[in-house]
Amino acid sequence: MAAQSPTGPTDDQATPLAHDQATPLADDQATPLADDAAIIARSMDDPEQFAVLYRRHAARLYRYAARRLGPDLADDLVADTFLHAFRQRAKYHSDCP
């Protein structure tokens, strides 16, 4: 892990692995201002917005899968799940969350 700079955490520290249980809540997790449907809609114009959903939900999905499948399969499952969700996000219907 990179050392912390005098002005704050480096990029490596600001975006730790999502399934790291010691990771503090990101701003988008601490406030309900941006709901998932709005984030998906924004991600259609700015695909990087989808990362908010990953940061918000990946850790919980990973912990669930790791308890049942082990950490290696859980990593694969989380990656595949979010890749599929990203590719299919245009089909999301906000009226049926």
Helices and strands as residue ranges (DSSP letters): H 11-14, H 27-30, H 36-45, G 47-49, H 50-69, H 71-87, G 89-91
